[in-house]
Amino acid sequence: MLNSDVILRFNKASFEYGHNKPILIEADFSVRRGAKITLMGQNGAGKSTIFQLITGAFKPDSGAVNIENGLTIATARQVIPREQMQLTVREFFVTALRDSAKREKMPPIYDIEPRVDKILKVVNLKASQEKIIKTFSGGQQARLLLASALIQNPDLLLLDEPTNNLDKSGIEHLTKFLIDYKKSCIVISHDADFLNKFTQGVLYLDIFTKKVEQYAGNYFDVVKEISARLERERMKNVRLERDIADRKEQASFFAQKGGHMRDVAKKMREKIEELEEEVVDARREDKTIRNFFIPCQEDISGQLFELKSVSVIKNHKLVNKKVEVILKKGERLLLTGPNGIGKTTLLEKLAAGDAKGEYVAKGIRIGYYRQDFSTLNFESTVWDSLVSAMNDSTVLDISYEKLHSVVAGFLINEQVLQTKIGNLSEGQKGLVAFARLVIQKPGLLILDEPTNHINFRHIPVIAAALDKFAGGMILVSHVPEFVKQIKINKTLDLEKL
C-alpha cells in the first residue's frame, strides 16, 4: 500500500537486462506527490531502464514497483524513434495520445488539432501540423518530445535529457515551465545548472552496486554530499587497511611462537576477517574518461575549406546568404544561431561535400560527430564499428592492442565492445563516436552538439582534447561553458546574416 503522499515506490525491485546483466538490485525509493526529482548516474547505469520500469514497459524480476491507482504517466524521451521520423506533426501527436489512451485504458481522443496547437505554444514552437518530423532541427525535435508528453497531461512527467539540442531560450523556457509545474516530475539530465534551478531531491543510481540512493535537497547540495560521503568512505578504508596490515603482521609473528600464542594469532585472524568485511568497495561511480588526444591527419597544410554561401531559414522560408569563410589548419569556426535556422543542415552538407559554394580541400579526411549518432551503424557491435573506422580511414598503423587501449579510456569494456550500437545508452554512443574520431585521425572535425547525452564529468576532458586538436574544426554547441574551454578563431552567426 502507498500512503496518501507517495505516488510511486520501488520495493526491493531487481531487474536484469538480458542474460546476467543486472541493472537494479533490490532498489528501494519513493516519490511523493508534487516532487521534482533528478535521477542521476553514470552513462549506461540504467537510468532510462528505471523510467521503463515506472511506465510498465519493463517488469521487475523480483520485488515490486508500486504506483498509485489511476496515476497517469508520460515520458519525454531522449530521441524521436527512427520509425516516426516520416510522420507529420499531427500524426506524431496522434501516436502519442493513442498509445497513452491504450496504456491508461481510456477512450480515444478526437479533438486533436486544437490540443496540438495549444501544446506547441507551451513549448514555444511554431510549426504547421502537416510538417514532417524529419525536417525539424534537433532543438525543435527536443521541443516536440516534451510536447508529446505534456499533451497527455500526466500526473507524473518523466523527462529523459530534455535540454539536449535546446538553445538558450529553449532551456530558459523549459526551466520556467518546470519551476511552475504543479505535478510530479523526474528528470534525467547532465546539465547541472539546469537541474539545480528546480530539483528538490536526487535519486542516485550506482552503476557498480546497482542500488538507488535517495537524497533530499537541491542538486548542487546533493552532489557535494555524495562527494563528502565518498571521501569519508575512502578515509575509512585507509584506516581499516592500515589496521588490517598491522594485525596481519602481529598475527604472523604470534603464530610462529607456538603454544598459547597460536590461540592469540587465531583470534587476531578472526578480528582481521571482521575488519575486512567493513571495508567499503571503492566506488567508481564518478569515474571519468581518461585524457585523450585526437591525432591530426598528416601531410595537410594551408586552407582546408572555403564557404561562399549558406542557406538559412527565416520566417519559415529558406533564404540564401553570401558569406566568405576560409578555414585553415589549426583554426576553429563556431557556428551559432537559434534552433531551426539551419546549422545541422549546413554541417550535413559540409560533411557530404555538396554544400553550394563550399570547397573542401582534396584529400582532407573529415571526422563528423552527428548529434543523432546516425554516422554509427546501429546494427554493428561497438567492436565492428571501431574496426570499420580504422579501415575506412586507411589508418593502418593502429594495432588491435592499441585499439583496446583507446576504448578503455572511454570506459568501453569487453562487454560493451560486444554490444550492438543500437542497444547502448545515448551517452555510451557519444563515447563510441569520440573513440572513432581518435582512430580516424581526421584533418577536419565537424562537431554537432558534442556534449549531448555526455556525463558532465567527461565534458572538461572532451573540451581539452578538442582544444589541442591540430587540424581544422567546425563546432555547433549551445553550452557556453563548454565553448569557453576551446580556443575559437572565427564565428559565423546564421541569425545575423
ZIHU-V715488 format. One record per residue. N is the residue number from 0. SS is DSSP state (A for helix, B for strand, O for the rest). D_CENTER is the distance of its C-alpha to the mean C-alpha in Angstrom with 2 decimals. Layout:
<<N SS D_CENTER> <N SS D_CENTER>>
This chain:
<<0 O 34.34> <1 O 32.04> <2 O 33.69> <3 O 33.97> <4 O 31.08> <5 B 28.53> <6 B 26.93> <7 B 24.56> <8 B 25.11> <9 B 23.71> <10 B 26.91> <11 B 26.49> <12 B 24.11> <13 B 23.20> <14 B 21.26> <15 B 21.02> <16 O 18.96> <17 O 21.57> <18 O 24.25> <19 O 23.95> <20 O 20.19> <21 B 20.06> <22 B 17.00> <23 B 19.07> <24 B 22.50> <25 B 24.68> <26 B 22.07> <27 B 24.04> <28 B 22.90> <29 B 23.94> <30 B 23.01> <31 B 25.89> <32 O 26.90> <33 O 25.59> <34 O 22.94> <35 B 19.70> <36 B 17.29> <37 B 13.85> <38 B 12.20> <39 B 10.53> <40 B 10.08> <41 O 8.83> <42 O 6.30> <43 O 8.79> <44 O 10.90> <45 O 11.41> <46 A 10.12> <47 A 10.26> <48 A 13.53> <49 A 14.91> <50 A 14.61> <51 A 16.53> <52 A 19.04> <53 A 19.60> <54 A 20.30> <55 O 22.49> <56 O 20.78> <57 O 20.86> <58 O 23.74> <59 O 23.84> <60 O 25.96> <61 B 27.82> <62 B 28.04> <63 B 27.24> <64 B 24.86> <65 B 27.35> <66 B 26.87> <67 O 29.52> <68 O 31.91> <69 O 31.29> <70 O 27.82> <71 O 25.90> <72 B 22.12> <73 B 19.81> <74 B 16.11> <75 B 14.28> <76 O 11.84> <77 O 8.70> <78 O 11.13> <79 O 14.90> <80 O 16.37> <81 A 18.23> <82 A 21.48> <83 A 21.34> <84 O 21.02> <85 O 24.84> <86 O 25.49> <87 B 26.99> <88 A 25.55> <89 A 28.25> <90 A 27.60> <91 A 23.88> <92 A 24.89> <93 A 27.76> <94 A 25.47> <95 A 23.29> <96 A 26.53> <97 A 28.27> <98 A 25.59> <99 A 25.62> <100 A 29.43> <101 A 29.58> <102 A 27.22> <103 O 29.08> <104 O 32.42> <105 O 33.36> <106 O 35.57> <107 O 34.18> <108 O 33.72> <109 O 35.85> <110 O 35.46> <111 A 32.26> <112 A 32.94> <113 A 33.64> <114 A 30.69> <115 A 28.31> <116 A 29.99> <117 A 29.65> <118 A 25.95> <119 A 25.18> <120 A 27.04> <121 A 24.97> <122 O 21.73> <123 O 23.87> <124 O 23.76> <125 O 27.05> <126 O 27.29> <127 O 29.92> <128 O 29.46> <129 O 30.63> <130 O 27.94> <131 B 25.88> <132 A 22.13> <133 A 21.49> <134 A 23.30> <135 O 20.92> <136 O 18.58> <137 A 14.80> <138 A 15.38> <139 A 18.21> <140 A 16.32> <141 A 13.85> <142 A 17.15> <143 A 18.56> <144 A 15.86> <145 A 16.61> <146 A 20.28> <147 A 20.34> <148 A 19.48> <149 A 21.81> <150 O 24.68> <151 O 24.93> <152 O 25.79> <153 O 24.20> <154 O 25.21> <155 B 21.67> <156 B 18.73> <157 B 15.26> <158 B 12.46> <159 B 8.97> <160 O 6.87> <161 O 10.41> <162 O 10.54> <163 O 8.62> <164 O 11.78> <165 O 14.07> <166 O 16.89> <167 A 18.53> <168 A 20.85> <169 A 18.29> <170 A 16.34> <171 A 19.82> <172 A 20.91> <173 A 18.05> <174 A 18.61> <175 A 22.32> <176 A 21.89> <177 A 20.06> <178 A 22.65> <179 A 25.40> <180 O 23.99> <181 O 26.61> <182 O 24.95> <183 B 22.32> <184 B 18.59> <185 B 15.55> <186 B 12.26> <187 B 8.67> <188 O 7.24> <189 O 6.70> <190 O 9.80> <191 A 12.58> <192 A 15.48> <193 A 14.51> <194 A 14.16> <195 A 17.40> <196 O 19.40> <197 O 19.55> <198 O 18.32> <199 O 21.31> <200 B 19.87> <201 B 17.01> <202 B 16.37> <203 B 15.18> <204 B 14.33> <205 O 15.67> <206 O 14.51> <207 O 18.09> <208 O 20.38> <209 O 18.50> <210 O 19.81> <211 B 18.57> <212 B 20.05> <213 B 20.87> <214 B 21.48> <215 B 23.20> <216 O 22.88> <217 O 20.63> <218 A 17.25> <219 A 18.76> <220 A 21.67> <221 A 19.69> <222 A 17.64> <223 A 21.14> <224 A 22.61> <225 A 20.20> <226 A 20.88> <227 A 24.58> <228 A 24.51> <229 A 23.05> <230 A 25.80> <231 A 28.44> <232 A 27.52> <233 A 27.71> <234 A 31.09> <235 A 32.40> <236 A 31.65> <237 A 33.47> <238 A 36.49> <239 A 36.56> <240 A 36.32> <241 A 39.12> <242 A 41.22> <243 A 40.66> <244 A 41.69> <245 A 44.84> <246 A 45.81> <247 A 45.38> <248 A 47.71> <249 A 50.24> <250 A 50.09> <251 A 50.78> <252 A 53.70> <253 A 55.24> <254 A 54.86> <255 O 57.08> <256 O 59.82> <257 O 60.70> <258 O 62.47> <259 A 61.08> <260 A 58.41> <261 A 56.75> <262 A 56.26> <263 A 54.71> <264 A 52.35> <265 A 51.41> <266 A 50.57> <267 A 48.53> <268 A 46.49> <269 A 45.88> <270 A 44.66> <271 A 42.40> <272 A 40.80> <273 A 40.22> <274 A 38.61> <275 A 36.35> <276 A 35.06> <277 A 34.13> <278 O 31.88> <279 O 28.26> <280 O 25.83> <281 O 24.07> <282 O 20.51> <283 O 17.87> <284 O 14.97> <285 O 14.49> <286 O 14.95> <287 O 13.67> <288 O 13.82> <289 O 17.41> <290 O 18.81> <291 O 19.15> <292 O 21.40> <293 O 21.25> <294 O 24.91> <295 O 26.59> <296 O 28.77> <297 O 32.29> <298 O 35.36> <299 O 33.85> <300 O 35.18> <301 O 36.03> <302 B 34.63> <303 B 31.50> <304 B 31.41> <305 B 33.12> <306 B 32.11> <307 B 35.07> <308 B 33.77> <309 B 30.67> <310 B 30.25> <311 B 28.74> <312 B 28.56> <313 B 30.78> <314 O 32.01> <315 O 30.56> <316 B 32.67> <317 B 31.95> <318 B 33.79> <319 B 34.49> <320 B 34.65> <321 B 36.26> <322 B 34.47> <323 B 35.33> <324 B 32.41> <325 B 33.10> <326 B 30.55> <327 B 31.98> <328 O 30.68> <329 O 28.85> <330 O 28.18> <331 B 24.90> <332 B 24.73> <333 B 22.40> <334 B 22.34> <335 B 22.09> <336 O 22.89> <337 O 21.71> <338 O 19.65> <339 O 21.89> <340 O 24.27> <341 O 23.57> <342 A 21.27> <343 A 19.22> <344 A 22.55> <345 A 24.17> <346 A 21.60> <347 A 21.99> <348 A 25.73> <349 A 25.70> <350 A 23.82> <351 A 26.27> <352 O 29.20> <353 O 30.75> <354 O 30.24> <355 O 33.63> <356 O 35.14> <357 B 32.46> <358 B 33.54> <359 B 31.54> <360 O 33.87> <361 O 35.02> <362 O 33.31> <363 O 30.17> <364 O 27.19> <365 B 24.03> <366 B 20.52> <367 B 18.37> <368 B 14.58> <369 O 13.99> <370 O 11.28> <371 O 11.74> <372 O 12.13> <373 O 15.67> <374 O 17.24> <375 O 16.14> <376 O 18.54> <377 O 16.77> <378 O 20.04> <379 O 20.25> <380 B 19.34> <381 A 17.16> <382 A 20.52> <383 A 22.24> <384 A 19.57> <385 A 20.03> <386 A 23.78> <387 A 23.99> <388 A 22.38> <389 A 25.04> <390 A 27.80> <391 A 26.95> <392 O 26.99> <393 O 30.22> <394 O 28.88> <395 O 31.19> <396 O 31.46> <397 O 28.32> <398 O 29.50> <399 A 27.63> <400 A 27.87> <401 A 26.22> <402 A 23.45> <403 A 22.80> <404 A 22.86> <405 A 20.31> <406 A 17.70> <407 A 18.43> <408 O 17.34> <409 O 13.77> <410 O 13.93> <411 O 14.88> <412 O 17.83> <413 A 20.58> <414 A 19.14> <415 A 15.92> <416 A 18.36> <417 O 20.27> <418 O 17.47> <419 B 17.27> <420 A 14.40> <421 A 14.33> <422 A 13.89> <423 O 10.74> <424 O 7.37> <425 A 5.31> <426 A 3.72> <427 A 7.48> <428 A 8.71> <429 A 7.71> <430 A 9.63> <431 A 12.30> <432 A 12.72> <433 A 13.45> <434 A 15.74> <435 A 17.54> <436 A 18.22> <437 A 19.86> <438 A 21.95> <439 A 22.95> <440 O 24.60> <441 O 24.32> <442 O 26.80> <443 B 24.68> <444 B 20.93> <445 B 19.55> <446 B 16.04> <447 B 14.53> <448 O 11.71> <449 O 10.43> <450 O 8.12> <451 O 5.99> <452 O 2.17> <453 O 4.17> <454 O 5.90> <455 A 8.78> <456 A 11.28> <457 A 10.58> <458 A 11.08> <459 A 14.87> <460 A 15.29> <461 A 13.83> <462 A 16.00> <463 A 18.96> <464 A 18.77> <465 A 18.75> <466 A 21.53> <467 A 23.63> <468 O 23.37> <469 O 27.00> <470 O 26.72> <471 B 26.01> <472 B 22.74> <473 B 21.76> <474 B 18.69> <475 B 17.12> <476 O 14.89> <477 O 15.13> <478 O 14.12> <479 A 17.66> <480 A 17.03> <481 A 15.18> <482 A 18.00> <483 O 20.63> <484 O 19.84> <485 O 20.81> <486 O 24.45> <487 O 24.88> <488 O 28.32> <489 B 28.25> <490 B 26.67> <491 B 27.22> <492 B 26.75> <493 A 27.11> <494 A 27.96> <495 A 31.02> <496 O 32.50>>
